[in-house]
Amino acid sequence: MNLLWTNRNFLLLFIGRIVTNIGDSIYYVAAMWLVYDLGGSAFYSGLAGFLTLLPAALQFFTGPFVDKWPIKKVLVLTQLLQCILILIIPLAHWIGFLTVHLILTIMPVVAFIEQFTYPSQTKALVSILSKQQLVKGNSLFAFAYQGIDLLFNAVSGILVAIVGAVTLYLADSMTFALAAILFTICKFLPGEEKNNEKASIKQTFLDYKSELKQGFSIVFRSLLASFLIGSVACNFAIGAGLAVLPGLGAELGGAEIYGFYLAAMSTGSLLGALTSTFFGRFPVGKLSILTFFFGSCCWVASTFLSPVLLGAVFFGLAWVPVGATNVLFAAVMQSVVPIHLLGRVNTVSRSMSASAMPIGSLAGGYLASTFSPSLIFSCAGAGLLIVAIVWICHPRLRQLPKTDGMTAETFDLPITIPKRSLEGPSS
């Protein structure tokens, strides 16, 4: 069937995605504010951002496991582990052992577990949708991700001010438990799950080194390597900006302002994701140059605008190109990379591009503790401009066609792409 909503497995996966994102949004907002509050300095929020983002930079280690392990088991176990870990924080509070150091220890562990969750969801999406449905499916997944962020970033920021960050962790743990139940009910292609089961038992550790090397080889022998230049600079700036946000929120009024800015960021990403089909009509090269230039200008301007809500609106506009390009490139990668390589290729690409975010977070937190958070925040906005500059200077990137005109040859991918069925799996 062509209608996504008639596909029971997609519906379960989509709802599970929503519930997971609710948990992630509550956890991140509560944790970052609690660390800032207990530590009393933007340095601690920067350190928290560094520790939380560092596992994403190491995501390439998870790629071979994601390619081999059963999708359902990975999704269920990751949710249960996060549920248990997050419960530690309110328990520590009740017995009087809650410290900033405990939170800083739990945050990277939870973040590391997430590195298995999202690549597995991406692979699951490929296994239950046809090729023609991938852009729409990714757009809806991005809607779930950004839409939930939009709502719960704002709500969580307000609830932190009303009921406290510790109380939110109880509700947060329940969301991960519910997501585990939904993923348990979901069914994927029987043959794929069976093959993955055998590989996970007999071959995962035997072939890990060669498969990890293959993932790096595919990425760095292709045009994807050039993508990483702008992405690294951009993610450094984003990491710095996010680390400064708690301090900026406190400077402008409190936890509510912090929540509003996070909500604005999610709104912009959501608008970009929902309009990705429209953006897909234009050549990706020119589109990226223009939109990231626009985004950089909006971010920098948001620091100097008054009232605060107007600044938040401009900050949200800066994230529109980020949301749109994330959806477009996800669909392209799913279309041109074979499913048995998708996990390692995606994780290597994401890890390399995300590697600068924890460093940017640590640098942003340190500088914000020395200088004004608003000054560092505005400087971080200039990072989006680097993407536009890199794409202008690189002729291959500048001339990239529309997404539906891209193939493995467009990216010089050194792999043989088997043709996938245009009908795809049935519901």
Secondary structure, DSSP 4 states (H G I P E B T S, - for coil): ---GGG-HHHHHHHHHHHHHHHHHHHHHHHHHHHHHHHH-SHHHHHHHHHHHHHHHHTGGGGHHHHHHS-HHHHHHHHHHHHHHHHHHHHHHHHTT---HHHHHHHHHHHHHHHHHHHHHHHHHHHHHS-GGGHHHHHHHHHHHHHHHHHHHHHHHHHHHHHH-HHHHHHHHHHHHHHHHHHHHH----HHHHHHHHHHHHHTHHHHHHHHHHHHHHHHHTSTHHHHHHHHHHHHHHHHHHHHHHHHHHHHHTSHHHHHHHHHHHHHHHHHHHHTHHHHTTS-HHHHHHHHHHHHHHHHHHHHH-SSHHHHHHHHHHTTHHHHHHHHHHHHHHHHHS-HHHHHHHHHHHHHHHHTHHHHHHHHHHHHHHHS-HHHHHHHHHTHHHHHHHHHHH-HHHHT---GGG--TTTTT--S--PPPPSS----
